[in-house]
């Protein structure tokens, strides 16, 4: 199968876009799931061990949702903006719920 000179560049761009989405889905999905788990562990009205268990179980669904979102959005830029927005919102919520000293490793 012969390739023409013009067909190599679009294939590389498509491959780079897919690789970018895979990296964003893995790294960004982990970040969103971890922040959501921490936020839910602090805010769920359950005993601490049950809240952590419930939040951890929900994190698997959250990670899968982020992966689907990253591949469903029109461009890698939109997907990155959505993941970054979720990270910022969850981080701010965790900071408000747990307090800045807990996140920094100090006494609460």
RAZI-V159894 format. One record per residue. RES is the residue in three letters. PHI is phi in whole degrees, 0 to 359 (999 if undefined). D_CENTER is the distance of its C-alpha to the mean C-alpha in Angstrom with 2 decimals. Layout:
RES,PHI,D_CENTER / RES,PHI,D_CENTER
This chain:
UNK,999,39.68 / UNK,273,40.20 / UNK,249,37.53 / UNK,273,38.58 / UNK,299,37.71 / UNK,282,35.64 / UNK,271,33.43 / UNK,286,31.80 / UNK,298,29.85 / UNK,298,28.05 / UNK,295,27.11 / UNK,294,25.65 / UNK,294,23.66 / UNK,294,22.32 / UNK,297,21.54 / UNK,293,19.76 / UNK,295,17.67 / UNK,292,16.73 / UNK,299,16.06 / UNK,298,13.80 / UNK,292,11.78 / UNK,296,11.78 / UNK,295,10.72 / UNK,295,7.84 / UNK,296,6.85 / UNK,288,7.60 / UNK,289,6.57 / UNK,291,3.41 / UNK,296,2.84 / UNK,296,5.08 / UNK,297,4.51 / UNK,295,3.28 / UNK,295,5.81 / UNK,294,8.00 / UNK,293,8.45 / UNK,295,9.11 / UNK,296,11.38 / UNK,296,13.14 / UNK,295,13.71 / UNK,293,15.03 / UNK,298,17.08 / UNK,277,18.77 / UNK,259,19.38 / UNK,294,20.35 / UNK,277,24.17 / UNK,228,24.82 / UNK,303,26.31 / UNK,307,23.93 / UNK,295,23.84 / UNK,289,23.27 / UNK,296,20.50 / UNK,294,18.63 / UNK,296,19.41 / UNK,297,18.37 / UNK,295,15.01 / UNK,294,14.43 / UNK,296,15.60 / UNK,292,13.36 / UNK,297,10.22 / UNK,293,11.24 / UNK,292,11.48 / UNK,295,8.15 / UNK,298,6.64 / UNK,297,9.48 / UNK,296,8.99 / UNK,293,5.81 / UNK,299,8.01 / UNK,298,10.91 / UNK,299,9.77 / UNK,299,9.20 / UNK,275,12.61 / UNK,272,14.23 / UNK,287,14.12 / UNK,296,17.25 / UNK,223,16.27 / UNK,296,13.82 / UNK,296,14.42 / UNK,294,13.51 / UNK,295,10.22 / UNK,295,9.45 / UNK,295,10.92 / UNK,294,8.99 / UNK,293,5.49 / UNK,297,7.82 / UNK,298,9.58 / UNK,295,7.18 / UNK,297,6.70 / UNK,294,10.46 / UNK,294,11.45 / UNK,294,10.06 / UNK,296,11.47 / UNK,294,14.63 / UNK,297,14.99 / UNK,294,14.80 / UNK,297,17.22 / UNK,289,19.49 / UNK,284,19.50 / UNK,266,19.99 / UNK,94,21.80 / UNK,292,21.63 / UNK,285,23.92 / UNK,292,21.88 / UNK,290,18.82 / UNK,275,21.28 / UNK,93,22.97 / UNK,271,26.10 / UNK,283,28.07 / UNK,267,27.04
